[in-house]
């Protein structure tokens, strides 16, 4: 079951700063996460401030995609 992917303005700005091939790879990885969110093991970050609770990471080469996963709403926020 696919999830909805929401890219926040700060993530959009970070994507725009990446080189074209890296940007395309990160976007492909986010799309893969959107499609496979139900079966993925979400690696949550620890010891974060309260407003970042539940933040997870996904690796793409030397880059990390930080996101929140809301399974009840089938939503991923990057």
Secondary structure, DSSP 8 states (H G I E B T S, - for coil): ---EEE--HHHHHHHHHS-HHHHHHHHHHHHHHHHHTTTS--EE--S--GGGTTEEEEEETTEEEEEEEETTTTEEE-
